[in-house]
Amino acid sequence: GLLSFLSAPLIGALSDVWGRKPFLLGTVFFTCFPIPLMRISPWWYFAMISVSGVFSVTFSVIFAYVADVTQEHERSTAYGWVSATFAASLVSSPAIGAYLSASYGDSLVVLVATVVALLDICFILVAVPESLPEKMRPVSWGAQISWKQADPFASLKKVGKDSTVFLICITVFLSYLPEAGQYSSFFLYLRQVIGFGSVKIAAFIAMVGILSIVAQTVFLSILMRSLGNKNTVLLGLGFQMLQLAWYGFGAQAWMMWAAGTVAAMSSITFPAVSALVSWNADSDQQGVAQGIITGIRGLCNGLGPALYGFIFYMFHVELTELGPELNSNSDALQGAVIPGPPFLFGACIVLMSFLVALFIPEYRKASGVQKHSNSISGNLTNTPERGSDEDIEPLLQDSSIWELSFEEPGNQSTEL
């Protein structure tokens, strides 16, 4: 998680200079590289899975890629589809892996995962075009570029000064920290405390995953059109708070199923936040902006499980896969006021995230254009009056001052 936090903005910034495809290829390759080592050498697997944290930032490159090839009004829907396909893989892959492991052993699971990873890499090489326009990247890898152009720290510094992006980063950190902790312990919590068996857990994953796909493909676009980007983020955070509070106070199986439906609706938060980041970043800084968000998520992936584990320990809730008793301490928790303390604590953190998100402006770019327009008009207004012919003509001839293009229905263009 720490390595992802440090590397994601840098990889995103470099992809803004060199292009998306090489970094997409690199992140996928190094993320999948440790898979075959699971059967070859556990120690090498541990070493490479640690190093691969530097490159497990595929989402930042993918979201920057999407920003390159879509218009702003299409972006939230496209991000929803990307997140939905990720949810679809989470629905299908555990079931496939469990079936192959039970029928043919773990070696076949590792083999199939390795083959899928190789097919993914081949697909990127053959079928995925470069999305970054040529005018925004060097002619070749050997071309001379200035350090100012390639310096990722300069991009980070520039984006870091943006108050809107800063507020979004705080929102992402406070909302994803409990989500990462929940992912690390929730299914074990269902097994050991609530009493779910393996079949019920698989069915729960499938239900939440399928509903998440529907939420991110159907409801997300509807909400974005009707409520706007910021309000969609706030709605997603509201669903997340309700879900975590329900997990925290729920002590029966039906409560978990009901809270799972709410969890599916909370999945709209991340694509909506990514769209909000994309709208507030310039076209040449999409990679670094998305990289910062991905890096924060990577940091939360490291801190969230530790936080939840510590809270479980403080409240004497023992989660262990050893032993045949599935409900070893569930009887005591049935009468507890808060059966799941970490989840309730996570709801409080998301509440803080919600309060921070209230201060995020929705249309910063539009205001920036308006500000530019006002400054131009102000400069024109403050210019002392001079002779009409000799003053207006140089202004009209100077095209570097300001150009506006208005698109009209008949593919006609009017330039000012």
N, C-alpha and C positions, 0 to 999 in steps of 0.2 A: 504493500500500500504506500509506503514512504517513497519507494523508487518510482512508482507511477505518479505520485504527486510532484516529484522533482522533474520527471522526464516529459510528461504529457504536454505542458506548455511549450517546451523547447522543440519537441517533435512537430507540434502544430505550427509553431513559428517558422521552422525550416520548410514545412510543406507549403507555406505561403510563398516561399521563394523558389523552391526546386520543383514543386508540383506534388499532387496528391498520390499518384500511382506508386512511385517507388517507396514511399513511406507506408502506404496501405499494404504493399507487398511485404515490407520488412516487419511491420507489426504483426501481421497474420502469421508469417513464418516463425518468428521467435516466440509468439504466444503458443503455437502448436508444437514447436520443436520438442518440449519435454515429454510429450505424450508417449512415444515409444520407449522412453527411458524408464517408464513405470515398470516394465517387465525386464528391462536389461540390467539396470542398476538403480536401486532405491537411492543411494547416496548421490549419484549423478543427477537423478531426477530432482532431488531436493535442491542441489546446487543450481541447476538450470531453471527450475521453477522460480527460484529467488531472483536470478538474473533476468528472467523473462518479464519480471515486473516492470523493468524499464520500458519494455515494448508492448505491454498489455494495455495500450491506449488506442485501440483500433477505433473506438467510437468517436474520438476527437477528429480523426482523419476522415471518417465516413460522414460525419455531420458537416464538416467543411466541404467535402465533395458534394453533398446534397445542396449546400448553399451556392455552390458554383453553377449548378445545372438547373436551378429552379428560380422562379420569381418569388418575391417576398410573400405574396398572398397565397402561394402554393406550399410554402416551406413548412408550416406547422403540420399540414396533412402528410407531407413527405416524411417528416420526422416521426409522425405517428406510425407510418408504414414500416419504417426501419425498426422502431421499438417493437412493433407488433410481430415482425418476423423473428426478432430475438426472443420474444415471448413464445412464439410457436416452436422454436428450437428447444426452449426449456420444457415445453409440454411433451414434445415427442422424444427427445433424447434420453431422459431418465427411464421411460417405459421401454425403449429399444434396448438400452444398456442392461436393464434388469432382466429382460427376457433372454438376451444373449448370454448373460452371465449365468442364469439359472439353467439354461439348456446346454451351453457349450463351454462354459468357463470364462474366466476373466481375460485370458489371453486373446480370445476372439474379440472381446470388447475393445481392447487396446488396438488390435489390428484394424478393426473397422474404423475406429476414431482416427487412426493414422492415415488410412486411405482417404477418408473424407477430407482431412486437412490437406493432403496432397492435391486432391481434386479442387479444393478451394484455391490453392496457390496457382494451379494451372489455369483456373478460370480467370483469376486476376490478370495473369500474364497474357492470355489470349483474347479475352472478351471485354475487359474493362478499359475504356479509353481514358486518357488524361483529361481532367476536367478544368484545370487551371488554364486560363487563356494564355496563348504564347506571349502576348505583349507583357504579361506579368511575371514571366520566368525567363531565365537565361536561354540562349539559343541552344547551348549544349552544356554538358556537365563540366567541360573544360573551359567554358567561357569565364572571363574575368568579371566578377561582381564586387561591389564595394562591401566593406565590412558592415557599414551602416545598413545595407540592404539585407545582409544575411545574419546580422547580430540578433539572436532571439531575445537577449536581455533588453535590447532597446524596444522591441515590440511588447515585451512583458511590462516594461516601465510605462509605456504609453497607454496600454490597456489598463494597467493598475491605477492610473490617475483618473480613469473614468468612474465617476461615482455610481452610475447606473450599473455597470458591470460589477463593481465592488459589492453593491447591495444584492445582486443576483448571486454572487459567490457565497455570501453569508447565508442566503436563503437555501442554496444547494447544500452547504455544509450542515446546517441545522436540520434539514429535512432528510438527508441521506444517511446521516450518522445512525439514527435509530433504525432505518430501513436495513442497513448493512448488518447491524446487530441482530435484527429480527431474522434475516436470511440464515445467519449462522446457527441459530438455536431453536427456531420455531418448530421445525419438523421433529426434532428430538424432544421438544417440549410436548408436542402433540402425542408422541409415542409414550413418553415416560409419565407424564402428569395427567393428560386428558384420557389416555388409554386407546389411542388410535393404533390399529395394526398397519402392516406394510401396504395392504390393499387400499385401506381408507386413505392413507397418506398419498399414495399414487393418484387416487381419485380426486383428492383435494387439490393436488398440484395441477391436474388436468382441468378441473373446473375453474380454478383461478386463472390459469393460463389462457383458456379459451375465452373467458369473459374479458380478460385483459386485451386480447386481440380485438374483440368487438369494440371495447371501449376506446382503443387507440386508433382504430380505423373508421368507425362509424360516429361515435359520440364526440370524439375529439374535434373533427372537422365541423360538426354542427355547433359545438360549444364555442369554437373559435370564431365562427361567423356571427353568432348571436350575442356572446358575452365579451368577446375580445380576448387578446392574449393574456394580459395581466389577470383578469378575472377568472380565466380558465386555470391559471396557476393557483390562484387563491382557492378555487373550488377543489382542485386536486389535493391541496394541503388540508382542506377541511375534511375530505374523505379519509385522508391518512390519519388525521387526529382521531376521527371516529373509529376507524379500524383498530388503531393501537389501544385506545381506551376500551374497546370491546374485548380485545384479546386480554387486556389486563384484568378486567372484572369477570370475564367469562370463565366458568368452571365446568361447563357441560358441553357435550359434543355439538349440539345444535347451535350453540352460540358461536362456535368456531366456524361452522359452515356459513352462518349468516354474515359473520365478520369477513369471511373470504370474499363474498360478493362485493362488499365495500372496498376491500383491498384491490379488487380488479379495477374499480373506478379510480382509485388513487394512482393507478399507473399512468394516467394522463399527465401527471405533473412533469416528468422528465422531458418528454418531447415538447411540451409547451414552454418549459424553461429554455430548452435548446433553441427553439424558435425565437424566444425573446432575446437571447444572447445574440443570435444571428442578426436580428433586426437592428441591434444596437452596436454592431461591429462593422467596420468598413470592409469592402470586398477583399482588400489585401491583408486583412487581419482575421479572417474567419478561422483559420487553423489555430492561431494562438488563443483566440477567445474560446473556442470549443475545447482546446487543450487544457485551459485553466479549469473549466468545469469538469472535464474528465479526470484531471489530476486531483481535484477535491474529492471526487467520488472514490478514486483509488485510495486516498488517505483515509476516508471513512471506512473503506473495506478493511483497513488495518486496525482502526481504532474502535469501530462499532462492536465487533465480536468481543474484544477485551472489555469494553464497557458493560455489555450485557452479561458477560460471564462474571464480572466483579459484583454486579447487583444481585445476580442469582446466588452467588456465594454469600453475600451479606445477609440475604433473607433465608439462607439455609435451604434453598431449593437445589437438590442434587440432580444433575442431568448426567446420566451415564448409560452407555449402551450395553454394559455388562449386566448379567443376571437375567433370569427368566421373568421376574416380576415386572410387569409393565406399569402397574399402578402402586408402586412401592410407597409413594408419599402422597398419592392423590386423595386419600381419605382425609388427611389432615388439611389439604388445600381446599376441599369442598366447602369447609366451614370458614375458610379464611376470607377476610374482607377483600383483600387484593390477591387473587391467586397468582397473577403474573406481574410482579412488581416492575421488571424492566420495561414491559410494554407500556405501562402507565407512565413511567418516567420518560419513555420515548415520545408519548403523546404530549407531554409538557414541553419537550424540546421542539416538536413540530409546531406547537402553539407559538413559541418564540420565532420560529421561521415564518409563520403566518404574519406576525406583527411586523417583521422586517420587510416582508414582501409588500405590505401595504404602502410602503414609501417608494416603491419602484415606479418610475414614470413609464407610461405605456408607449408613447410615441416620441422617443427622444430624437430619432433621426428627422422626423417631420419638423420638430421644433428647431433642430439644427439648421434645416433648410430655410425655415421661416426666419431664423436669426440672421442667416446669411443674406436673405432677401431684405430684411430690415436694415442691415448695415449698409448694403449697397444703396438702398433708397435713401438712407440717411446721408451717405456720402454725396449722393447726387443732390440732395436737398440743401446740404450745407455748402455746396460749391457756389462761390459768388457768381452773380449774373454777369455774363459777358455777351459779346456780339453773337447772335444766333448762328450765322453761317459759319464763322470761323471756329466756333467752339463745338458745335454739334457734330460737324463732319469728322474731326479726328476721333471722337468717341465712337461713332458708328464704324469707322475703319479699324479700330482696335478690337479685334475679336478675342483677345486674351483677357479682357476685363470680366465679361460674364456672358455665358451662352445658355439659353434655355431651349429645349426642344419639346414641342407639344404634339403628342400623337393624336391624330384624328381618325374617325372610323374608316375612311376610305384609303387607309395606308398613306395618307398625306402627312407631311411634316411641316410645321411652321417654326421657324427659328427666330429668336429675338436676340 
